[in-house]
Amino acid sequence: MEWMAVAAVAVITAFLAVMLRRSHPEQAMAVTLIAGILMVAAALGVLAPLLGDIRKMLEASGLAGEYIQILFKALGICVITQLASDACRDAGEQGLASKTEFAGKLTLLALALPLFQQIGSIALSLIEKG
């Protein structure tokens, strides 16, 4: 599905959700969730070839494989966290959305901790040599 089709699905879904929300709010939420899943699936179809190209560029840059793996995990965490918090906001659960974002940030911090430790050890070795 190309981007125009995704945009059309978004506009049509928004219209249907507004119309359904008056009389059947639970159906409006179901329609938006289903459309959101379809749109994400379409975006992932476009993303798959791009990830291969990005991986090739990162490998050519000489970065260690563990850094590339951390980068892709961080990207996945960000996307999933954003989708989940948006779904919570659509359902009217702002507090739950905020907690979802907080959990995603903590997960990113835990993922990046080994990088911070390595940077710290490099800084210490430079200070000791200097």
SEZAFI-115252 format. One record per residue (C-alpha): residue number from 1; residue in three letters; chain; x, y, z. Coordinates in pm, 1 decimal. Layout:
residues N
(pt NUM; ala; A; (X; Y; Z)),
...
end
This chain:
residues 130
(pt 1; met; A; (0.0; 0.0; 0.0)),
(pt 2; glu; A; (155.4; 329.9; -96.3)),
(pt 3; trp; A; (142.7; 643.2; 113.9)),
(pt 4; met; A; (-163.7; 788.5; -60.0)),
(pt 5; ala; A; (-362.3; 476.7; 25.2)),
(pt 6; val; A; (-242.5; 496.3; 386.8)),
(pt 7; ala; A; (-348.1; 861.8; 402.2)),
(pt 8; ala; A; (-687.3; 774.8; 253.7)),
(pt 9; val; A; (-738.0; 496.1; 507.3)),
(pt 10; ala; A; (-647.9; 740.2; 786.5)),
(pt 11; val; A; (-896.9; 1004.4; 670.7)),
(pt 12; ile; A; (-1178.9; 753.9; 611.6)),
(pt 13; thr; A; (-1113.4; 588.6; 947.4)),
(pt 14; ala; A; (-1114.2; 923.5; 1125.5)),
(pt 15; phe; A; (-1448.4; 1007.3; 965.0)),
(pt 16; leu; A; (-1596.6; 668.9; 1061.6)),
(pt 17; ala; A; (-1463.9; 699.2; 1415.8)),
(pt 18; val; A; (-1620.8; 1042.0; 1461.5)),
(pt 19; met; A; (-1953.9; 913.7; 1333.8)),
(pt 20; leu; A; (-1945.0; 596.3; 1546.5)),
(pt 21; arg; A; (-1817.2; 764.5; 1862.7)),
(pt 22; arg; A; (-2155.8; 929.3; 1920.7)),
(pt 23; ser; A; (-2353.7; 609.1; 1949.1)),
(pt 24; his; A; (-2100.0; 322.7; 1968.7)),
(pt 25; pro; A; (-1770.6; 441.9; 2120.8)),
(pt 26; glu; A; (-1635.6; 87.2; 2160.8)),
(pt 27; gln; A; (-1684.8; 20.9; 1788.9)),
(pt 28; ala; A; (-1515.1; 349.6; 1703.5)),
(pt 29; met; A; (-1211.1; 240.9; 1902.4)),
(pt 30; ala; A; (-1209.3; -100.6; 1732.4)),
(pt 31; val; A; (-1225.1; 60.8; 1387.5)),
(pt 32; thr; A; (-933.4; 291.5; 1466.1)),
(pt 33; leu; A; (-724.5; 8.4; 1611.0)),
(pt 34; ile; A; (-785.1; -214.5; 1308.1)),
(pt 35; ala; A; (-704.4; 66.9; 1067.1)),
(pt 36; gly; A; (-393.4; 149.2; 1268.2)),
(pt 37; ile; A; (-274.8; -210.2; 1247.6)),
(pt 38; leu; A; (-332.0; -214.5; 870.8)),
(pt 39; met; A; (-143.5; 112.4; 829.0)),
(pt 40; val; A; (149.7; -9.4; 1039.5)),
(pt 41; ala; A; (160.2; -333.8; 840.4)),
(pt 42; ala; A; (173.3; -132.1; 517.4)),
(pt 43; ala; A; (451.4; 85.9; 657.7)),
(pt 44; leu; A; (650.0; -219.3; 767.0)),
(pt 45; gly; A; (627.4; -354.2; 412.9)),
(pt 46; val; A; (799.1; -38.5; 292.2)),
(pt 47; leu; A; (1044.5; -39.1; 582.6)),
(pt 48; ala; A; (1180.8; -391.2; 534.8)),
(pt 49; pro; A; (1394.9; -315.9; 225.6)),
(pt 50; leu; A; (1512.2; 9.7; 382.4)),
(pt 51; leu; A; (1638.2; -168.7; 692.9)),
(pt 52; gly; A; (1857.6; -388.7; 476.0)),
(pt 53; asp; A; (2008.2; -83.8; 308.9)),
(pt 54; ile; A; (2061.2; 88.9; 643.4)),
(pt 55; arg; A; (2230.1; -222.9; 781.6)),
(pt 56; lys; A; (2467.4; -232.7; 481.3)),
(pt 57; met; A; (2557.9; 134.2; 528.9)),
(pt 58; leu; A; (2619.7; 86.2; 901.0)),
(pt 59; glu; A; (2834.2; -220.2; 840.1)),
(pt 60; ala; A; (3034.6; -29.7; 579.4)),
(pt 61; ser; A; (3091.6; 247.7; 834.6)),
(pt 62; gly; A; (3300.9; 11.6; 1044.3)),
(pt 63; leu; A; (3080.1; 19.1; 1353.5)),
(pt 64; ala; A; (3080.1; -292.3; 1567.2)),
(pt 65; gly; A; (2789.8; -530.5; 1514.1)),
(pt 66; glu; A; (2672.4; -481.6; 1872.4)),
(pt 67; tyr; A; (2620.7; -109.4; 1807.0)),
(pt 68; ile; A; (2410.5; -182.4; 1500.2)),
(pt 69; gln; A; (2205.5; -430.4; 1699.4)),
(pt 70; ile; A; (2150.0; -173.8; 1976.3)),
(pt 71; leu; A; (2047.2; 86.2; 1719.5)),
(pt 72; phe; A; (1784.2; -140.4; 1564.7)),
(pt 73; lys; A; (1653.1; -248.9; 1905.5)),
(pt 74; ala; A; (1624.0; 116.0; 2009.7)),
(pt 75; leu; A; (1436.3; 196.6; 1689.7)),
(pt 76; gly; A; (1195.2; -90.6; 1753.7)),
(pt 77; ile; A; (1138.6; 16.9; 2113.1)),
(pt 78; cys; A; (1064.9; 373.3; 2003.1)),
(pt 79; val; A; (816.7; 268.8; 1734.2)),
(pt 80; ile; A; (631.5; 18.2; 1952.7)),
(pt 81; thr; A; (618.4; 259.1; 2246.2)),
(pt 82; gln; A; (481.6; 537.8; 2026.7)),
(pt 83; leu; A; (216.1; 312.3; 1873.4)),
(pt 84; ala; A; (107.8; 180.3; 2212.9)),
(pt 85; ser; A; (89.8; 524.9; 2372.6)),
(pt 86; asp; A; (-104.8; 662.0; 2076.2)),
(pt 87; ala; A; (-352.9; 373.5; 2104.9)),
(pt 88; cys; A; (-393.6; 452.0; 2475.2)),
(pt 89; arg; A; (-453.9; 819.7; 2398.5)),
(pt 90; asp; A; (-710.3; 725.8; 2132.3)),
(pt 91; ala; A; (-889.8; 522.9; 2397.7)),
(pt 92; gly; A; (-891.6; 826.2; 2626.4)),
(pt 93; glu; A; (-629.4; 686.2; 2864.8)),
(pt 94; gln; A; (-375.3; 969.9; 2884.6)),
(pt 95; gly; A; (-229.1; 843.4; 3212.0)),
(pt 96; leu; A; (-168.5; 499.5; 3069.9)),
(pt 97; ala; A; (-12.9; 654.1; 2759.4)),
(pt 98; ser; A; (229.1; 854.5; 2975.4)),
(pt 99; lys; A; (325.7; 545.1; 3171.5)),
(pt 100; thr; A; (382.5; 354.0; 2848.0)),
(pt 101; glu; A; (616.2; 628.2; 2725.4)),
(pt 102; phe; A; (798.3; 629.4; 3060.4)),
(pt 103; ala; A; (848.1; 252.1; 3040.9)),
(pt 104; gly; A; (982.9; 288.9; 2686.4)),
(pt 105; lys; A; (1230.5; 555.6; 2800.0)),
(pt 106; leu; A; (1352.8; 336.7; 3085.2)),
(pt 107; thr; A; (1392.8; 45.3; 2845.3)),
(pt 108; leu; A; (1600.0; 265.3; 2612.7)),
(pt 109; leu; A; (1815.6; 373.0; 2904.7)),
(pt 110; ala; A; (1876.0; 9.8; 3004.0)),
(pt 111; leu; A; (1958.5; -74.6; 2642.9)),
(pt 112; ala; A; (2208.5; 212.3; 2617.5)),
(pt 113; leu; A; (2374.6; 150.5; 2955.5)),
(pt 114; pro; A; (2651.4; -72.2; 2812.7)),
(pt 115; leu; A; (2736.6; 206.6; 2566.8)),
(pt 116; phe; A; (2758.7; 459.8; 2850.5)),
(pt 117; gln; A; (2982.7; 221.1; 3045.5)),
(pt 118; gln; A; (3211.9; 177.8; 2746.8)),
(pt 119; ile; A; (3232.9; 554.1; 2691.0)),
(pt 120; gly; A; (3314.5; 598.0; 3059.2)),
(pt 121; ser; A; (3593.2; 340.3; 3048.2)),
(pt 122; ile; A; (3740.0; 504.1; 2738.0)),
(pt 123; ala; A; (3728.9; 843.6; 2911.1)),
(pt 124; leu; A; (3899.9; 699.1; 3220.2)),
(pt 125; ser; A; (4174.0; 538.9; 3012.4)),
(pt 126; leu; A; (4235.2; 868.7; 2835.3)),
(pt 127; ile; A; (4252.8; 1054.3; 3166.8)),
(pt 128; glu; A; (4496.9; 799.2; 3310.9)),
(pt 129; lys; A; (4723.9; 823.6; 3005.7)),
(pt 130; gly; A; (4709.5; 1201.8; 2999.7)),
end
